[in-house]
Protein backbone atom coordinates (compact mmCIF):
# COMPACT_ATOMS: atom_id res chain seq x y z
CA UNK A 1 0.00 0.00 0.00
CA UNK A 2 1.46 3.34 -1.00
CA UNK A 3 1.74 6.35 1.27
CA UNK A 4 -0.67 9.23 0.82
CA UNK A 5 0.77 12.68 0.40
CA UNK A 6 -0.42 15.55 2.54
CA UNK A 7 -3.73 16.88 1.22
CA UNK A 8 -4.36 14.00 -1.20
CA UNK A 9 -7.90 13.35 0.04
CA UNK A 10 -8.91 17.00 -0.39
CA UNK A 11 -7.34 17.00 -3.86
CA UNK A 12 -9.30 13.90 -4.89
CA UNK A 13 -12.55 15.45 -3.63
CA UNK A 14 -11.99 18.46 -5.87
CA UNK A 15 -10.72 20.75 -3.18
CA UNK A 16 -7.29 22.17 -3.81
CA UNK A 17 -4.81 23.12 -1.18
CA UNK A 18 -3.99 26.81 -1.33
CA UNK A 19 -0.69 27.93 0.10
CA UNK A 20 -0.74 31.60 0.92
CA UNK A 21 2.26 33.62 2.04
CA UNK A 22 1.29 35.77 5.02
CA UNK A 23 3.11 38.92 6.20
CA UNK A 24 5.81 38.34 8.82
CA UNK A 25 7.14 40.81 11.35
CA UNK A 26 6.67 44.37 10.17
CA UNK A 27 5.36 43.43 6.70
CA UNK A 28 1.81 44.49 5.79
CA UNK A 29 -0.73 43.65 3.09
CA UNK A 30 -1.66 46.43 0.67
CA UNK A 31 -3.47 47.17 -2.57
CA UNK A 32 -1.88 49.14 -5.42
CA UNK A 33 -3.69 52.43 -5.98
CA UNK A 34 -1.59 54.11 -8.65
CA UNK A 35 1.42 53.18 -10.79
CA UNK A 36 3.95 56.00 -11.02
CA UNK A 37 6.56 54.55 -13.36
CA UNK A 38 10.20 53.57 -12.77
CA UNK A 39 9.04 50.57 -10.65
CA UNK A 40 7.31 52.88 -8.14
CA UNK A 41 3.69 52.93 -7.01
CA UNK A 42 1.31 54.19 -4.33
CA UNK A 43 -0.02 51.39 -2.10
CA UNK A 44 -2.89 51.61 0.42
CA UNK A 45 -1.91 49.33 3.33
CA UNK A 46 -4.06 47.49 5.87
CA UNK A 47 -2.63 49.61 8.71
CA UNK A 48 -4.34 52.67 7.17
CA UNK A 49 -1.26 54.32 5.66
CA UNK A 50 -0.58 55.08 2.02
CA UNK A 51 3.01 54.28 1.13
CA UNK A 52 5.11 55.13 -1.90
CA UNK A 53 6.62 51.73 -2.72
CA UNK A 54 9.19 50.46 -5.14
CA UNK A 55 10.03 47.05 -6.55
CA UNK A 56 13.56 46.05 -5.48
CA UNK A 57 16.04 45.16 -8.23
CA UNK A 58 16.01 41.43 -7.46
CA UNK A 59 12.24 41.29 -8.23
CA UNK A 60 12.06 43.86 -11.01
CA UNK A 61 12.00 41.42 -13.95
CA UNK A 62 9.98 38.73 -12.15
CA UNK A 63 7.23 40.80 -10.55
CA UNK A 64 4.82 42.44 -13.00
CA UNK A 65 2.25 44.59 -11.22
CA UNK A 66 -0.86 46.55 -12.14
CA UNK A 67 -3.40 48.65 -10.27
CA UNK A 68 -5.67 46.82 -7.80
CA UNK A 69 -3.13 43.99 -7.26
CA UNK A 70 -2.84 42.75 -3.70
CA UNK A 71 0.78 42.80 -2.47
CA UNK A 72 2.95 42.40 0.62
CA UNK A 73 4.80 45.59 1.53
CA UNK A 74 7.88 45.76 3.73
CA UNK A 75 8.21 49.28 5.21
CA UNK A 76 11.66 50.83 5.24
CA UNK A 77 13.57 51.25 8.49
CA UNK A 78 13.87 54.97 7.82
CA UNK A 79 10.66 56.76 6.71
CA UNK A 80 8.71 53.50 7.18
CA UNK A 81 5.40 55.33 7.55
CA UNK A 82 5.58 56.73 4.01
CA UNK A 83 7.87 54.39 2.02
CA UNK A 84 8.38 50.68 1.48
CA UNK A 85 9.28 47.81 -0.84
CA UNK A 86 6.87 45.45 -2.63
CA UNK A 87 8.14 41.93 -2.04
CA UNK A 88 5.25 39.65 -3.12
CA UNK A 89 2.16 39.72 -5.34
CA UNK A 90 -0.90 37.58 -4.56
CA UNK A 91 -2.71 35.60 -7.26
CA UNK A 92 -6.51 35.74 -7.67
CA UNK A 93 -7.08 32.47 -5.77
CA UNK A 94 -4.86 33.65 -2.94
CA UNK A 95 -6.78 36.96 -2.84
CA UNK A 96 -10.11 35.16 -2.52
CA UNK A 97 -8.70 32.99 0.30
CA UNK A 98 -7.49 36.09 2.16
CA UNK A 99 -10.93 37.71 1.77
CA UNK A 100 -12.71 34.59 3.06
CA UNK A 101 -10.41 34.33 6.08
CA UNK A 102 -10.78 38.05 6.90
CA UNK A 103 -7.19 39.24 6.46
CA UNK A 104 -8.16 42.20 4.28
CA UNK A 105 -11.52 43.37 5.62
CA UNK A 106 -10.23 46.87 6.26
CA UNK A 107 -9.18 47.27 2.62
CA UNK A 108 -12.57 46.00 1.37
CA UNK A 109 -14.36 48.68 3.37
CA UNK A 110 -12.27 51.43 1.77
CA UNK A 111 -12.57 50.17 -1.82
QUIDA-V741591 format. One record per residue. N is the residue number from 1. RES is the residue in one small letter. PHI is phi in radians with two decimals (NA if undefined). OMEGA is omega in whole degrees, -180 to 180 (none if undefined). Layout:
<<N | RES | PHI | OMEGA> <N | RES | PHI | OMEGA>>
This chain:
<<1 | x | NA | -177> <2 | x | -1.45 | 179> <3 | x | -1.37 | 175> <4 | x | -1.55 | 176> <5 | x | -1.48 | -176> <6 | x | -1.10 | 179> <7 | x | 1.54 | -177> <8 | x | -1.13 | -178> <9 | x | -1.13 | 178> <10 | x | -1.13 | 180> <11 | x | -1.13 | -180> <12 | x | -1.20 | 179> <13 | x | -1.38 | 180> <14 | x | 1.75 | 177> <15 | x | -1.60 | 179> <16 | x | -1.81 | 174> <17 | x | -1.32 | 178> <18 | x | -2.02 | 177> <19 | x | -1.73 | -176> <20 | x | -2.11 | 177> <21 | x | -1.38 | 180> <22 | x | -1.81 | 180> <23 | x | -1.13 | 179> <24 | x | -2.07 | 176> <25 | x | 1.11 | -177> <26 | x | -1.61 | 179> <27 | x | -1.23 | 180> <28 | x | -2.35 | 176> <29 | x | -1.55 | 179> <30 | x | -2.58 | 178> <31 | x | -2.14 | -177> <32 | x | -1.30 | -180> <33 | x | -1.63 | -173> <34 | x | -2.58 | 174> <35 | x | -1.55 | -175> <36 | x | -1.89 | -177> <37 | x | 1.66 | -180> <38 | x | 0.98 | 178> <39 | x | 1.05 | 177> <40 | x | -2.12 | -178> <41 | x | -2.79 | 172> <42 | x | -1.68 | -177> <43 | x | -2.21 | 174> <44 | x | -1.56 | -174> <45 | x | -1.69 | -179> <46 | x | -1.12 | -179> <47 | x | -1.33 | 175> <48 | x | 1.64 | -179> <49 | x | -1.73 | 172> <50 | x | -1.79 | -177> <51 | x | -1.99 | 171> <52 | x | -1.54 | -174> <53 | x | -1.97 | 176> <54 | x | -2.27 | 175> <55 | x | -1.70 | 180> <56 | x | -1.06 | -176> <57 | x | -1.00 | -178> <58 | x | -1.21 | 179> <59 | x | -1.86 | -169> <60 | x | -1.02 | -179> <61 | x | -1.45 | -176> <62 | x | -1.55 | -170> <63 | x | -1.91 | 179> <64 | x | -1.75 | -172> <65 | x | -2.08 | 173> <66 | x | -2.50 | -179> <67 | x | -1.08 | -180> <68 | x | 1.27 | 171> <69 | x | -1.33 | 177> <70 | x | -1.65 | -173> <71 | x | -2.37 | 169> <72 | x | -1.76 | -179> <73 | x | -1.97 | 174> <74 | x | -1.89 | -180> <75 | x | -1.10 | 178> <76 | x | -1.25 | 176> <77 | x | -1.20 | 177> <78 | x | -1.79 | -177> <79 | x | 1.05 | -178> <80 | x | -1.16 | -180> <81 | x | -1.30 | -175> <82 | x | -2.06 | -176> <83 | x | -2.37 | 179> <84 | x | -2.97 | 179> <85 | x | -2.03 | 173> <86 | x | -1.53 | -176> <87 | x | -2.04 | -179> <88 | x | -2.75 | 176> <89 | x | -2.05 | 179> <90 | x | -1.46 | 174> <91 | x | -1.45 | -178> <92 | x | -1.12 | 179> <93 | x | -1.18 | 177> <94 | x | -1.18 | 177> <95 | x | -1.06 | -179> <96 | x | -1.13 | 177> <97 | x | -1.11 | 179> <98 | x | -1.11 | 178> <99 | x | -1.16 | 179> <100 | x | -1.11 | -177> <101 | x | -1.45 | 174> <102 | x | 1.51 | 180> <103 | x | -1.33 | -175> <104 | x | -2.20 | 179> <105 | x | -1.11 | -178> <106 | x | -1.09 | 179> <107 | x | -1.20 | 180> <108 | x | -1.11 | -179> <109 | x | -1.16 | -178> <110 | x | -1.37 | -176> <111 | x | -1.88 | none>>
